[in-house]
């Protein structure tokens, strides 16, 4: 099963996964992150059709915990993650960039904190997952994105720092490139100011290991420029229409010789934008979902 992760969004893709129709342990829809029994109420998302799974959280923090539990049952050592990524629930641009850490070689599910506080559902899920520690991050069990993110007691932590979301995203990219041994040859740029347009980048980053980096509407922030140079002229895919990532960004990529190729993938609204991204494929890049019954699962 391909291990994909939803970050701050309420949408998550699981490739090649069918959990059947057993409703003997249905999740309690709407379980909130602050509920002391939220993790237990979420249960394993076993209420499903052949191609549909529902993760029943009442907010993004509970959803993230539910997805982590679905991907890593943690019943035996083999299905525990080596590390967990911790991101502040309000820092969605960094969370999308950090989704790349869900893929190999790290394979870390993402959990959300409330600033420096740890919601009950996150705490309970982290304790149950009991990550073993990743040798790619000096045996850290929790990789914190930003210094203002919760530091869970009893776990060895590492921190990926930056003064803003653009610096944190670039730092995540350097961290993952070092872990993998090379930067990716493909990069997705997403709108750092519009979450609904940016969300599709998270699942692809988790699946592929391709960097996902936020940009401003009319420009490339300096940390992102530096990150792109470290990729040595990658193929760049700009996610979203001109209204959220303008042609000025495309021109800056070309004029700065920052990319081997630049291509926009867009739809007129966030839903169609996600559909266009799901349909797109170029070589090894993209889902290429162009026919019904592709066996992707959408959980909300």
Buried (B, 14 or more C-beta within 10 A) or exposed (E): EBBBBBBBBBBBBBBEBBBEEEEEEBBBBEBBBBBEEBBEBBBBBBBBEEBEBBBBBBBBBBBBBBBBBBBBEBEEEEEBBBBBBBBBBBBBBBBBBBBBBBBEBBBBBBBBBBEEEBBBBBBBBBEBBEBEBBEBBEEBBBBBBBEBBBBBEEBBBBBBEBEBBBBBBBBBBBBBBEBBEEBBBBBBBBBBBBBBBBBBBBBBBBBBBBBBBBBBBEBBBEBBBBBBEEBEBBBBBBBBBBEBBBEBBBEBBEEEEBBEEBEBBBBEEBEEBBBBBBBBEEEEBBBEBEEEEEEBBEBB
